[in-house]
Amino acid sequence: MNAVIKVGGKQYYVTEGAEIYVEKINCNVGDVVTFDQVLMLDAKIGNPYLTGVTVQGEVLKNGKAKKIKVFKYKCKDRSNRVTQGHRQPYTKIKITKIG
């Protein structure tokens, strides 16, 4: 079965057994998470969500992504170069059941 779910303002195309990286969710490793905002299931499309359909997943890992560098540069002002770093927190989830 294939489904499209909405988590943290983003949409993810998932199948059973798939591992996805989503925005940080407040839960521990090993917890079972249920998503009820299912936009599409196989050929059925919700308006905006399907009723009675849930997607369950198991939390595998909470962590942070690789650091990206953010450069701020002002033209013709060489003394004010600013370098910042950012690491986005994420949660890795394995989809176990769709239905």
C-alpha positions in Angstrom: 0.0 0.0 0.0 1.1 3.5 -0.8 0.1 6.6 1.1 0.8 10.4 1.3 0.9 11.7 4.9 1.3 15.2 6.2 3.8 15.7 9.1 5.1 19.1 10.3 3.7 21.0 7.3 5.4 18.7 4.8 4.0 15.9 2.7 5.7 12.5 2.5 5.1 9.6 0.1 5.4 6.4 2.2 5.1 2.6 1.8 5.3 -0.1 4.4 8.9 -0.7 5.5 10.0 2.8 4.3 12.3 4.9 6.5 11.6 8.6 6.5 13.2 11.7 8.1 10.6 14.1 9.5 10.8 17.3 11.5 11.6 16.7 15.2 8.8 15.0 17.1 8.7 14.9 20.9 9.0 11.1 21.4 11.5 8.5 22.5 13.3 5.9 20.5 11.1 2.8 20.2 7.8 4.6 20.6 5.0 3.9 18.1 3.7 7.0 16.3 0.4 7.3 14.6 -0.3 9.7 11.8 -3.9 10.5 11.1 -3.5 13.2 8.5 -3.5 10.9 5.4 -4.0 12.8 2.2 -4.0 9.8 -0.2 -4.2 6.0 0.0 -3.4 4.1 -3.2 -6.0 5.7 -5.6 -8.3 7.3 -3.0 -7.8 11.0 -2.5 -9.1 12.8 0.6 -10.9 16.1 0.9 -8.5 17.2 2.6 -7.9 14.1 4.6 -9.2 10.5 4.5 -11.3 9.4 7.5 -10.6 6.2 9.3 -7.2 5.7 7.8 -4.0 5.9 9.9 -0.3 5.2 9.3 1.8 3.8 12.1 5.5 4.0 12.5 8.3 3.2 14.9 10.8 5.9 16.0 14.3 4.7 15.2 16.4 7.8 16.0 16.3 11.4 17.1 19.2 13.5 16.0 20.6 16.4 14.1 21.4 16.7 10.4 24.8 17.6 9.0 25.9 21.2 9.6 25.3 23.6 6.8 27.1 26.9 6.6 25.2 30.1 6.2 27.1 33.0 4.7 26.0 36.6 5.0 27.8 38.9 2.7 27.3 42.6 2.1 28.6 44.0 -1.2 31.7 46.2 -0.9 31.9 45.8 2.8 34.7 43.3 3.3 34.9 43.6 7.1 31.4 42.4 7.8 31.5 38.8 6.5 29.5 36.6 8.9 29.5 32.8 8.9 26.9 30.9 10.8 26.1 27.2 11.1 22.8 25.4 11.4 21.9 21.8 12.3 18.3 20.9 11.7 16.8 18.4 14.3 15.0 15.4 12.8 13.3 12.2 13.7 13.9 9.0 11.7 10.7 6.8 11.5 10.2 3.4 10.0 6.6 2.9 8.6 5.2 -0.4 10.0 1.5 -0.3 9.1 -0.8 1.5 6.7 -4.5 1.0 7.1 
